[in-house]
Amino acid sequence: MTYHAPLADMSFALKYGASLLPAIEEGFFGDLTMDDVEAVLAEAGRVAAEVIAPLDRVGDQVGATFKDGVVTTAPGWKEAYRAWCEGGWNGLASPTEWGGQGLPQTVSAACTEMWNGASMAFGLGPLLTMGAIDALDAHGSEALKRAYLEKLVTGEWTGTMHLTEPQAGSDVGALRTRAARERDGTYRVTGQKIFITYGEHDLTENIIHFVLARLPDAPPGTRGISLFLVPKFLLNADGTPGTRNDVRAHSIEHKLGVHASPTCTMVFGDHGGATGFLIGQENAGMSAMFTMMNRARLAVGLQGVGIAERATQQAVSYARERKQGRAPGMPATESAPIIVHPDVKRMLMTMRALTQAARSICYATAMALDRAERGSDKTAREAAHARASLLTPLAKAFSSDIGIEVASLGVQVHGGMGFIEETGAAQFYRDARIAPIYEGTNGIQAIDLVTRKLPLAGGAAVESYLGELRSIVEAVNATNDPALGWSGLRLDEALGSLTRATRWMLAHLDKDVNEALAGATPYLRLFAVAAGGCLLAQQALAALRLNTDAGSRIALARFFAENIAVQAAALERTVVEGAAGVIGAEAVLAE
Ligand SMILES: Cc1cc2nc3c(=O)[nH]c(=O)nc-3n(C[C@H](O)[C@H](O)[C@H](O)COP(=O)(O)OP(=O)(O)OC[C@H]3O[C@@H](n4cnc5c(N)ncnc54)[C@H](O)[C@@H]3O)c2cc1C
């Protein structure tokens, strides 16, 4: 089980799929050069392959263990985490003011893909710390920032995210954890949270919990939720960890995958309540939490890309070695590596194409975040913010869905050996399964896309994106290169399906929202296959122009357009014609 960062593909997707190169050339990131970016990616690739990937197996087999309230991570985990932090990787895109490197989110996204490709269970911890840094930086008081940000940025302390309770999963507004005001301005937090990732561990001396709770006089639902910072150890006057706070891990879960990532039940208030510090305003916790979750949603999409990449690498390598059957014309005494069989090639190409399309969508989302953060004028920043908001559910849901599909194809390419744990293909499949569930299930992402993101700016945000995709298709058609096969036509059709389905969705949001909700998931997939196809075509055109790796990039874009983007037509039918069948399903489900 090895992992090699696909640096050439990543760099090409960044430069030409996410348009990082033109942004760098126009000085958008100051004096940052593409050489700098490539040096960072190369070093991250080395760390991912040499430090993290070798631990993935022991992490799966031994996992995190729990005894008497103490969580012990798998052998080697602590040393790897320390080495990773010492490399400055935790604060790659964090503000320089707090000790971060201030690099673009786009570059951080590529690195996040690598950490998670090397080991999803490892990548998951920092993913939450980075989200916590964003939330504290955007909404915290100066005093809280001064006390906690630097240590979170270096990774000396980790951050967690506490939303879920037994009765409050997707429905965050149902949470019951309570916070009571104290005279000194702090709060007493009492209650129980479940499924808290890295809620307790031995990697760092302090853990900073970001906890959603309800004040006694809070309005019901999400309008009555506040966000609190609850450290495992309260700080001494000199900022070092002091007294233990009233929060503990009660147990950890036994899970299908990501065994090395402890998933904890957390208890607040055995001794009267944990001391918490308000982040932002009372009852405005959801907006602070959304800052944290949005970045985390993109990162979960990148987990899908990372695991898909790793599963593909392993499947290609196995298919080159495993011999079965013959290629046409081969002597009966010989057998061929399975990679020569068209059906195996189809599986491997599907794996590569889905991975590269999801990568392109995620990187484009990260670029929109960079433009939203750093754009020179307000209008540009707002437009970029709307683009990032539109693309985030696509990045999260499509990429995490294909993570499973690709890992499953990886098992299939291995035949029976794929079902046997020793090859590692099964672990990718098990690990990948969580990503469509946490950080808002993919069903919730689809609802978010349809009900909140499509109506942004009166539909102008989605229209402007469709316009950009259309100009890519026009450029494909204008090249007339026979190597692109039917790509132009098929992408044109896919975009037509997406445009019609988008208008249908916007009309039905007012007319009959249940019909829109019934088609939300196929609509998200339709959006992703059309957008992914266009982004791959855009990279193929760049490769043609530059004459670098043009053959393979064109072949991949063509495969996607002719084999995957064509699904858009059927998905359009599912969206606009299939809703009645969903809504009328009661009779079947009542049986
Ligand atoms: C390994 C792991 C790690 C986790 N880490 C964290 C963490 O660090 N912090 C944290 O707070 N939580 C964490 N979670 C919890 C996770 O975020 C929730 O499991 C997830 O949000 C779904 O909630 P639920 O499990 O209650 O499912 P439910 O909300 O009960 O959903 C069940 C199904 O119903 C669907 N559904 C629910 N409501 C609707 C609706 N309104 N419309 C349409 N469909 C709907 C869902 O899409 C899903 O398919 C973790 C979970 C796991 C398993």
The ligand as a Gaussian input file, in Angstrom:
#p B3LYP/6-31G(d) Opt

LIG

0 1
 C      -16.991000       8.832000      11.902000
 C      -17.860000       9.996000      12.198000
 C      -17.276000      11.199000      12.556000
 C      -18.077000      12.304000      12.869000
 N      -17.488000      13.466000      13.309000
 C      -18.287000      14.461000      13.800000
 C      -17.718000      15.592000      14.461000
 O      -16.497000      15.723000      14.576000
 N      -18.557000      16.526000      14.963000
 C      -19.912000      16.431000      14.877000
 O      -20.611000      17.308000      15.355000
 N      -20.486000      15.361000      14.243000
 C      -19.709000      14.383000      13.718000
 N      -20.271000      13.283000      13.117000
 C      -21.721000      13.221000      12.986000
 C      -22.169000      13.453000      11.557000
 O      -21.936000      14.771000      11.179000
 C      -23.659000      13.038000      11.483000
 O      -23.678000      11.622000      11.564000
 C      -24.318000      13.526000      10.223000
 O      -24.494000      14.924000      10.268000
 C      -25.697000      12.893000      10.007000
 O      -26.487000      12.967000      11.163000
 P      -27.182000      11.642000      11.704000
 O      -26.152000      10.598000      11.831000
 O      -27.974000      11.985000      12.893000
 O      -28.150000      11.196000      10.529000
 P      -29.640000      11.734000      10.317000
 O      -29.682000      13.207000      10.412000
 O      -30.557000      10.941000      11.160000
 O      -29.873000      11.330000       8.792000
 C      -30.250000      10.029000       8.354000
 C      -30.614000      10.110000       6.864000
 O      -31.751000      10.975000       6.687000
 C      -31.432000      12.037000       5.788000
 N      -32.069000      13.268000       6.250000
 C      -32.081000      13.772000       7.508000
 N      -32.762000      14.934000       7.525000
 C      -33.183000      15.187000       6.274000
 C      -33.930000      16.229000       5.647000
 N      -34.358000      17.290000       6.340000
 N      -34.166000      16.128000       4.338000
 C      -33.710000      15.091000       3.621000
 N      -33.020000      14.072000       4.139000
 C      -32.741000      14.118000       5.450000
 C      -29.912000      12.153000       5.801000
 O      -29.413000      12.693000       4.591000
 C      -29.495000      10.690000       6.006000
 O      -29.452000      10.024000       4.786000
 C      -19.490000      12.191000      12.770000
 C      -20.071000      10.977000      12.383000
 C      -19.277000       9.892000      12.124000
 C      -19.941000       8.582000      11.773000

